[in-house]
Amino acid sequence: MRTSKAVLIAASLMGMLGAAAPTPSSPDLTPRLPLPFDGHLSVLTYNIHGLPWPVARGRTQAFAQIVQHLRTMREDGTQPHIIVLQEAFTTDARAIGRAAGYRYVVEGPGAQMPGQGNLPSGSHALTDAAAWYHGETLGKYVGSGLQILSDYPIAGVRKMAFPAFACAGFDCLANKGALLVSVALPGQWDRVDIVTTHLNSRRASRVQDDRSLAAYRLQVDYLTNFITSAHDPSRPLIVAGDFNVGSVPARKQMLLSRAQSRWCQDGDIDDAYGEAARRGIALSADARFSRKRARDWQFFTPGRRTDLELSSIDVPFGHEPDGTMLSDHVGYSATYQLRNRQPLTRIAPGRV
């Protein structure tokens, strides 16, 4: 990319993202009568391409269609119980959950949330070569773009922003990080911890691959530290989002090695697409397309008291008959069956 073109893109993004950033809202933790729960929990992960115009065009209409589809699913009783969204940057994007009838909507880190963490030795190339015309020294103009929507009460919320230096290219304009909610299911069920994140892109960041890979490595490490500190291992865990692995073996190796060694107990963690393939669960054409792209993942691991087993994978948001999509990502839902291993003990008040 020519420098002049990069400067224009950075300048336009500054103006547009800054103007589009909505005021952060507080999580709705108001107790309400929960919906019935039969032991099956469905989780949809969806990058909704919620960038402002003109970086992304026609999004208001697309969001309205997403809402309408979710409303129709709710009328049929087939709506996902939990939705994790990425790139919900604009006001219209962030309104999807409420408009679709979700009782609980929790925001990820906002633009002003400080990142925490020291620069590891050997990572100074990220800061030394940071370029303003790639958006790396201009500050955070939007938040993380993360949201979690739930039909069931949210009993606890934890969130974190990656350190300001742990990014590369235009991804640095967003305050990326992670969001964890603890979902309280009705009946004699343990809480389930749900995490979502959106890791540094490769080509879309508009920097060299080695630079975006260095940022990716740092983000995976900070995400891992967040999960190990915020997640209660006695509970089941589902980590879903846009991991931007793609066709890069180094990214996949980084992600899977951390997940298998530190996100779970004794390496007992699976990804939904991989588990479906191992168990012979049929995948639609859109699901196979999504799996091949390797951006959107769902990892799941049981708790000490509760087993978690994949039941099915569905694609509410894929290709339309004319080949178009409502986003540049497939939105797929994994349904998990929960089984209690032993009677639950009372949870101490205030435990997140």
URNORPE-V322418 format. One line per field, one symbol per residue. phi: phi as a letter, one per 30 degrees, with the letter a starting at -180 (. if undefined). psi: psi as a letter, one per 20 degrees, with the letter a starting at -180 (. if undefined). burial: # if it has 9 or more other ideal C-beta (glycine too) atoms within 8 Angstrom, else .. Layout:
phi->???
psi->???
burial->???
//
This chain:
phi->.deddddddddddedddddddddecddccddbddddbcjcbcbccadchddddcebcideddddddedddddddddicdddbbccbidddddddceedddjddbbbcdeddcdddbkcdddicdddddcdbddcidbciccbddicbbcbdceccabbbacdeedcabideddcddabbbbcccddidbddcdcbbabcedcdddibdddddddddddddddddddddccddddcdbbcblcchdicceddddeddddddcbdbchidbbcdddddddciddcddddddddddhccbbcbbdcdcbdbbdcabbbdbbddedjdbdbcbdcbccccccbddaedcdddeidd
psi->pqghggggggghgggghghiorpqqqqokpproqqqpjippppppoojllqqqjgpqkhggghhhgggghgghghikjqphpppqqkmhrgggiiggghjjphpppqaprhipqqqqqoqqijihghhjpphijjijiaoirbhjqqpqqiqqoiqpqqqqqqhimrpbihiiqmqcqppqopoqqamqrqpppqqrorprehiikrqhhghhghggghgghgghgghhhpoiiqqppoqaoilgbkohhggggghggghhiiapkjmqrqggghgghjkppprhhghggghhkgoqoqqqrahipqpppgrpqnhncprhjirqirjqpoqpppppqpphrqqqppppip.
burial->.....##.##.###.###.##..#..##.....#..#..#############...#..#..##.###.###.##....############.######..############.#.#.#.#...#..##..#.#.###.#.###############.########.######################..##############..###...##################.####.############.#..##.##..###..##....#####.###...#.##.######.###########.####.#..#######.....###.##########.#...#.......#
//
